[in-house]
Amino acid sequence: MNRDDTRPGFAVTVARALHRNPADGTELREWAARLHVSVKTLQRDFVREYGTSYSRWRTSLRLRVSKVLLQTQPVAEVARRVGYATPSAFCAAFAREFGHSPRRRSTGEA
């Protein structure tokens, strides 16, 4: 019997956990083991559910969350809270994603 395609997949389970804790550093292979599925199955599920890889999805989540946190917290604290080992690694990822450093304040940005 095939899995019901209307039921959320394994990627949704992982996404919900990461929404609760964006700093969670659990790798894809660890999530797959916890869910008792293959890494390939979980990879495919991420692409099917979100149109991108686990790694890219997690980075995007972390950076979206960081934009909210940066409104009230310093860069170093935000970097730690969203799972970056160093503020410089966070700043580099933020700049790649948004085209400017996280310190830049501009009106109209979320």
C-alpha positions in Angstrom: 0.0 0.0 0.0 1.3 3.4 -0.9 1.7 6.2 1.5 -1.3 8.7 1.4 0.0 11.6 -0.6 -2.3 14.0 1.3 -0.5 13.2 4.6 2.5 15.4 5.5 5.8 13.7 4.7 8.8 13.1 6.8 10.2 16.5 5.9 7.3 18.2 7.6 8.2 16.5 10.8 11.7 17.7 10.6 10.6 21.2 9.6 8.3 21.5 12.6 11.1 20.6 14.9 13.4 23.1 13.3 10.8 25.8 13.5 10.8 25.3 17.3 14.6 25.3 17.4 16.3 26.8 14.4 19.7 26.3 16.1 19.3 22.5 16.1 22.3 21.1 14.3 20.9 17.7 13.6 22.2 16.5 10.2 20.0 14.9 7.6 21.3 11.4 8.3 20.5 11.7 12.0 16.9 12.9 11.2 16.6 9.9 8.8 17.7 7.5 11.5 15.2 9.0 14.0 12.4 8.7 11.5 13.5 5.2 10.4 13.8 6.1 6.7 16.7 6.3 4.4 18.6 9.5 3.8 17.6 9.4 0.2 13.9 9.1 1.1 14.2 12.1 3.4 16.1 14.1 0.7 13.4 13.4 -1.8 10.7 14.3 0.7 12.3 17.7 1.3 12.4 18.4 -2.4 8.8 17.3 -2.8 7.5 19.3 0.2 9.6 22.4 -0.1 11.2 22.4 -3.5 14.7 22.4 -2.1 17.3 20.4 -0.2 17.3 20.0 3.6 20.5 22.0 3.9 19.2 24.9 1.8 15.8 24.8 3.6 17.4 24.9 7.0 19.7 27.8 6.0 16.7 29.7 4.7 14.7 29.1 7.9 17.6 30.2 10.1 18.1 33.4 8.1 14.4 34.3 8.0 14.2 33.8 11.8 17.3 35.9 12.2 15.7 38.9 10.4 13.0 39.0 13.1 15.5 38.5 16.0 17.8 41.2 14.7 15.1 43.8 15.4 15.7 43.4 19.1 19.0 41.5 19.7 22.6 42.0 18.8 24.2 40.1 15.9 26.3 37.8 18.0 23.3 36.6 20.0 21.2 36.2 16.9 23.9 34.1 15.3 24.0 31.8 18.3 20.2 31.5 18.5 19.8 30.5 14.9 22.7 27.9 14.9 25.8 29.6 13.6 29.1 28.7 15.3 30.4 32.2 14.9 29.0 35.7 14.2 31.3 35.9 11.1 29.8 32.7 9.6 26.3 34.1 10.3 27.2 37.5 8.7 28.6 35.8 5.6 25.5 33.6 5.2 23.2 36.6 5.8 25.0 38.7 3.2 24.8 35.8 0.6 21.1 35.5 1.2 20.0 39.1 1.4 22.8 41.1 -0.3 23.8 43.1 2.8 25.2 42.6 6.2 22.8 42.0 9.1 23.8 45.3 10.7 22.3 47.3 7.9 18.9 48.8 8.9 16.6 49.8 6.1 12.9 50.6 6.0 10.5 48.1 4.5 12.6 45.0 5.2 11.0 42.2 7.1 
